[in-house]
Amino acid sequence: MSKYLILFLGMLISNWSYSQLFEYAHDNPIELGKVNWLRDYDQAQRLSAETDKDIFILFQEVPGCSNCTKYGSDIMSHPLLIEAIETEFIPLAIFNNKSGHDREVLLQFGEPTWNNPVVRIVNQKGEDRVKRVGDFRSRAKVVNAMVDALTKNQRVIPKYLDLLQTEWNGQENGSEEAYLSMYCFWTGEKELAKLEGILSTEAGFMHGREVVKFSFDPTKTDLNTISTTANKVKCGDALFTNQKSQVDVPIKREGKYRKDKEDKYYLRHTDYQYVPLTELQKTKINSALGMRKDPTKYLSPRQKTWLEKGTKNYSFIEQDFTKAWWKHHSD
């Protein structure tokens, strides 16, 4: 019995989700990343009808060119994107350079052969839920399509996916950095993280002052909004930046910066430090803990499982998210 049939029967009998049965795909060609893909469109349609989940179709060249391999090793191997694809959609891979069933599906959707990666999100009838995603260079457009599809299908947007969308859009919009000085950078991190458009915070020192280094999405906010809002809660008495900006707090030029050893203070003193987190997740969770609020809403189901298990082998605060994730997964 194939693993896909087992999966299908398990979902019917026990109403299990992909997250409960999840194991990373170890034998995928590099072009497919680490997602557990179905390879039969009819089977994907049956599962879509049973679960009311849309079908996430990756049209991919396998073996493919460098664009295809990079798409698989980068975008389709990001742990949180994999989790969202497998728990919120029915994942289906169609090879655009193969005959038989793949070619039939390719013709049905009017997709070209021997092409760069394309994502289509369709309902159980094969109707596009959102616009075709043909920009293989953009991570943000993939996650935007997923969020739009879930919204149109009237499904709840997981908070971790919402944060991933915010983070990736901010990066592709050309995120900017600056520093705010204040009386307490731990309070500053907590307060700045609450503002719309903030992508990351970090406690440190500059010009002998406690500062918070922050990055933000310039399409969502600006330095004046950030600095004046922070100033109102005594977390922004001066802005350190080399940019020419019109702000309502004193501006000083950037100087030598030194990160504090207890950056993410609230996060650092809880078991959340042992869970691999993206930068925006760290920022939001640290703030929630400082506000004495429950931060579990920012975690994916697998991250919650790791937190509940209480594995305390490593603190991942200082580590890159994807490297930390695969390290944790391999333990």
Order of alpha helices (4+ residues) and beta strands (2+ residues): alpha-alpha-alpha-beta-alpha-alpha-beta-alpha-beta-alpha-alpha-beta-alpha-beta-beta-alpha-beta-beta-beta-alpha-alpha-alpha-alpha
